[in-house]
Structures are given as structure tokens and as C-alpha cells.
Amino acid sequence: AAADLHVDHARRSGNRIHHSATHLLHEALRITLGTHVAQKGSLVEPNRLRFDVSHNKAMSHDEIAQVEQIANEIVLQNDAVTTRLMSVDAAIAEGAMALFGEKYGDEVRVVSMGRNSHGAGKPIYSLELCGGTHVSRTGDIGLVKVISESASAAGVRRVEALAGPAARAYLEEQDKRVQAVAAALKASPADVVSRIET
């Protein structure tokens, strides 16, 4: 019997955006927190992402802001996202990050994103072994917004984030909340914090 296959393009687009955003966040976390940071698990969905990394203490607000800033710098570069097939040894020699404990075949897919401006001798921002679906250009991600950071297990932190239209919808909702608080306090949004403190 014949089968008619259709790809859910809206769902696939959301997955691409959030998957590519995890790569940007992974490198931003390593730059901000240190090279001990390694992926310990991730969840990619059309409207959100969750990323677990090895780190032994809570991130500060400044660290979260820096991670976002770095990731969004790469988004704004709007560089092409490239994928190449090569041997595992060649990929590792080039500096590609492999996930500890993963089994790889003789040939691997290497995904590279962005120009690096955060470390000497490393021209590519993110270079990882990955078989998943990705955006065509970093600008397709649109925006990366971290919405929470918490403990997942001993020595593991969980970062939850939104990208693309989901991130924009979140920020619009947050803006509505601030506007509602400002109206309730009969103050401008810029003055709500000082009004509440008073």
C-alpha cells in the first residue's frame, strides 16, 4: 500500500530554531562559566528548549545575562550554518565537540555556526558533532531568551530557554505584565520598581 508523507513544517521549523539555539547556548555557557561545562542532556521542542550542563553552583543574574548576550551576538551575525561529513578523528582534530559517552560511526556530521570573537585561535564559534536538524543561518533563530536556571542533579544545572517566535511571545507577555503592574500602581513602567520599594 502507498503512503503519503507530509512534514509538519511549523513544528520542524520550531525544532530547528531551538536545536540551533542549544548549540549557541552550549558555547556561551562554556565561555561564561568555564571549559568544564559539558552537555549532560537536552530537550528540544518546537516552542522551548532545556539544556543540562555540568556546573556546581547556581548561575548569577550577570552570568545569565552574559550567556544571552553572547548567544544573541552570534544570532545577529546571520552567518550560514554549515554541515560537513568527515571522519571522527578529523572532526576532533579540527576542534569539534563530541558528547561524552556517545557512540559515533566512522563518518560523522559536523555542524558549525558563527564567527568566534571570544577566544584566540578558534575562528568558528560553535563546532559540534550532531546529526540533528538546524537552521540555514544563525539569524533564523531570531532571538535567544533564558527563562530559568536551576539545579537538575548534583553538579548539574538546568537551563531553560526560548528562541524565535516563542521568545518574542514570552517577552510580549512579560511586557503586558509590567504594563498591568504599572497601571495598578499608577506609575510608568520605568518607575514600578522604585514605587514598589517605596
ZAMARGU-4260 file (C-alpha; in steps of 0.2 Angstrom, whole numbers, plus 5000, padded with zeros to 4 digits):
<rodrens>
0) 5000/5000/5000 | 5006/5018/4996 | 5009/5030/5010 | 5008/5049/5008 | 5021/5058/5019
5) 5019/5076/5025 | 5032/5085/5036 | 5024/5097/5048 | 5034/5112/5043 | 5029/5123/5058
10) 5034/5110/5070 | 5050/5106/5061 | 5054/5125/5060 | 5052/5127/5079 | 5063/5112/5082
15) 5077/5118/5070 | 5077/5135/5079 | 5078/5128/5097 | 5090/5115/5092 | 5102/5128/5084
20) 5099/5139/5100 | 5106/5124/5111 | 5122/5124/5101 | 5124/5143/5104 | 5120/5142/5122
25) 5132/5127/5125 | 5147/5138/5119 | 5140/5153/5128 | 5140/5143/5144 | 5157/5137/5141
30) 5164/5155/5138 | 5155/5162/5153 | 5157/5148/5166 | 5172/5139/5160 | 5178/5124/5149
35) 5172/5112/5162 | 5155/5114/5156 | 5148/5100/5146 | 5131/5094/5140 | 5123/5082/5151
40) 5106/5081/5142 | 5095/5091/5132 | 5077/5093/5126 | 5072/5102/5110 | 5054/5105/5107
45) 5045/5117/5094 | 5042/5130/5107 | 5056/5128/5120 | 5072/5120/5125 | 5080/5113/5140
50) 5099/5111/5142 | 5108/5102/5157 | 5126/5106/5159 | 5140/5101/5172 | 5142/5116/5184
55) 5142/5115/5203 | 5134/5131/5208 | 5119/5142/5203 | 5122/5155/5189 | 5121/5173/5194
60) 5110/5186/5185 | 5125/5193/5177 | 5131/5176/5171 | 5114/5173/5163 | 5114/5190/5155
65) 5131/5187/5148 | 5126/5170/5141 | 5111/5178/5132 | 5122/5192/5126 | 5135/5180/5118
70) 5122/5169/5110 | 5112/5184/5103 | 5128/5191/5096 | 5130/5175/5085 | 5112/5176/5080
75) 5114/5194/5074 | 5130/5188/5063 | 5117/5179/5052 | 5131/5168/5046 | 5127/5152/5036
80) 5126/5136/5047 | 5136/5123/5038 | 5136/5104/5040 | 5150/5093/5033 | 5153/5074/5034
85) 5170/5069/5040 | 5179/5055/5050 | 5178/5056/5069 | 5197/5059/5070 | 5197/5073/5058
90) 5182/5082/5066 | 5190/5080/5084 | 5207/5087/5076 | 5198/5102/5070 | 5191/5105/5087
95) 5173/5098/5086 | 5165/5094/5102 | 5159/5077/5104 | 5147/5071/5118 | 5155/5060/5131
100) 5148/5043/5131 | 5140/5044/5113 | 5145/5031/5101 | 5150/5038/5084 | 5152/5029/5067
105) 5167/5030/5055 | 5159/5046/5047 | 5151/5060/5057 | 5141/5076/5053 | 5149/5091/5059
110) 5139/5107/5062 | 5147/5124/5063 | 5140/5141/5067 | 5146/5158/5069 | 5162/5168/5069
115) 5171/5167/5086 | 5177/5183/5095 | 5178/5176/5112 | 5195/5167/5111 | 5211/5167/5101
120) 5215/5153/5089 | 5197/5147/5087 | 5189/5155/5071 | 5172/5146/5072 | 5161/5150/5087
125) 5152/5133/5088 | 5158/5116/5081 | 5149/5101/5086 | 5146/5083/5080 | 5127/5082/5078
130) 5115/5073/5067 | 5100/5084/5070 | 5090/5097/5060 | 5096/5115/5061 | 5093/5132/5054
135) 5101/5138/5037 | 5108/5154/5045 | 5110/5160/5063 | 5099/5174/5060 | 5084/5162/5058
140) 5085/5159/5077 | 5079/5177/5079 | 5082/5178/5097 | 5088/5168/5112 | 5080/5171/5129
145) 5085/5161/5145 | 5069/5159/5156 | 5076/5149/5170 | 5091/5141/5178 | 5090/5128/5192
150) 5098/5113/5199 | 5094/5097/5190 | 5106/5084/5199 | 5122/5085/5210 | 5134/5096/5199
155) 5122/5098/5185 | 5112/5114/5181 | 5097/5115/5170 | 5095/5130/5158 | 5078/5133/5150
160) 5076/5145/5136 | 5065/5150/5121 | 5070/5156/5104 | 5062/5163/5089 | 5044/5167/5089
165) 5042/5158/5106 | 5055/5170/5114 | 5046/5185/5107 | 5029/5179/5113 | 5036/5177/5130
170) 5044/5195/5130 | 5027/5202/5124 | 5018/5193/5139 | 5031/5200/5151 | 5029/5217/5144
175) 5010/5216/5147 | 5013/5210/5165 | 5024/5226/5168 | 5011/5237/5160 | 4997/5229/5171
180) 5008/5232/5187 | 5012/5250/5181 | 4993/5253/5179 | 4989/5246/5196 | 5002/5257/5204
185) 4998/5272/5193 | 5016/5274/5188 | 5026/5272/5172 | 5034/5255/5169 | 5051/5263/5172
190) 5046/5268/5189 | 5037/5252/5195 | 5052/5245/5205 | 5055/5261/5215 | 5036/5263/5218
195) 5035/5246/5225 | 5051/5249/5236 | 5043/5265/5242
</rodrens>
